Amino acid sequence: MKKICIGIVLGVILIYVGISLNQPQILKGSSENWSVLYKPRKGDEADTEKYPWMGVIKWRNMNDVKMLKVEQMDGKEAYPLFDKEMLAVETGNFNGKKLIDNETFYNPPKKEDLGDSTTFKITWEKDNTMKSELVVLRWEKRYFVKPLF
């Protein structure tokens, strides 16, 4: 009986590991002041994708900041993702610490399109000083992930 229980437990663990390894990779990166994570989520009836992606851009320090813009860099070209009006605290997109992004990679990004990484340029204001920082997002494999089904 003991061998059967151990066999069942090991079988369940192996199935879970197999499911986890088959989950899509995520985009993750951080810099001195910012951390960025994009991963799939389970869609609902309002979504056109079964597993749309959601991103979180977080300020890593204590005091709140005023985010001015977020751009995706492609070589020397910059493509705006969020501007000053979209990031105003009153609009609810950015609360001084965290920005929830449901639009940039709503359709799952393809590794062939982005390559090994993509770069975001985040510009913010703190203590009346404007600063910018580059965050390189790299594909990262996840282990022991809760399945999306």
N, C-alpha and C positions, 0 to 999 in steps of 0.2 A: 504494500500500500504506500509506503514511504517513497519508493522509487517512482511510482505512478505520479504522486503529487509533485515530486521534484521535476519529473519529465514534463508535466503540464506547465509548471511555473517557468521552466527554461524555454518551452515552446512559445508561451505568451511573450516572454521577454524578447526572443528572437523575432517574432512577428512584429512587435512594437519597434524594434531597432530597424527592421526592414522597411516598415512604413515611414519611419523618421528619415531614413537615408534617401527615400524617394520624394521627400518634400522639396519644393523649389528652394534654390539659394536665395539669400536676402542681400540687400545692399546696405552696407554699414560703414560708417567712418566717423572720425572724431578729430578735433584739433584742440588747441590749448583751451579755448572757451566754448566750443560747440560740439555737440554730438548729434549725428544724423542716422536714422534707421528707417529703411523702407522694407516692408514685408507684406505678404498676402494676408488677407482677412476673408472670412466667410461672407459672401454677399447676401443681401436680403432681397425682398421683392422689388425694392426701388432701384436695385443695381442691374445694369445690363450685362455685367461680367459675373461669372460664377464665383471667381475669387479675385476681386479687385485688390489693388495694392493701396496701402495707407502708409504715410510717412510721419515721422515725429522729429522735429528739429528742436533740440533742447539747449538752453543756456546752462552752462555747467558751474557757474559761480553763484554767490549768495545774492547780490543786489539785482533788482530788475533792470532791464535795459530797454531801449527803444530801437526795435529792429527797423531798418530803413528799406532794405531790399535783399532779395535772394535771387541769384542768377546761376544758371547752369553754364559752365564754361566748355567750349569746344575749340581747343587750340587757343587762338587769341580772340575768338568771337565769344560774346556773352549773350545769352538768351534769358530775358527776364522771366522769373517764375512768380515772384511776388513783389509788388511795389509798395511805396509808403502808405497809400490809401488802403490797400488790402491788409496791411499789417497794423493799422491803427488799433489800439486796444478797444476802442468803441465798437469796432466791427466784429469782435469776438474771435478773430483768427489767431491772434497772438496775445497772450496775457502777461507779457514781460519775462516769462521763463520758457514757455513751450508753444510751439506752432504745430498744429495738426494739419497735415497736407493730404487731402483725399483726391487731388486732381493731377499732380505731376506725373505719377506713374499709375494712374487708375487702371489702364490696360497694362497687363504684366509686361515689364521691359524684357527685351531679348538680349542675351549676352552678345549675340552677333552685332547688334546695333550699338551697344554701349562699349564693347570691348571689355578689357579686364577691369576698367574703372571709369568713373565719371567724376567730375569736380564741380562742387558748388562754391560760389563766392557769396559770403554772407557779410552784409554791411550793417553796422549798428552804431548807435550813439550812446555814449555813457559819459556822464560828467561834462557835457557840452563838447565832447571830443568824438569825431567820427572815426571809426576804425573798420577795417575789413580783414577777413580771414578766409583762406581757402580750406575746404574740407574735401578730401579725396574719399569717395565712396567706392568700396571694393566688394566684389561678390564674396559671400561667405557661406560655407556649408553649415547647416545646423544639425545637431544631434539631439536625440531624445526630445522631439518636438510633438506637441499635441496635434494630432491630425485635424485637418480642416473639414472633414466630412461629418 
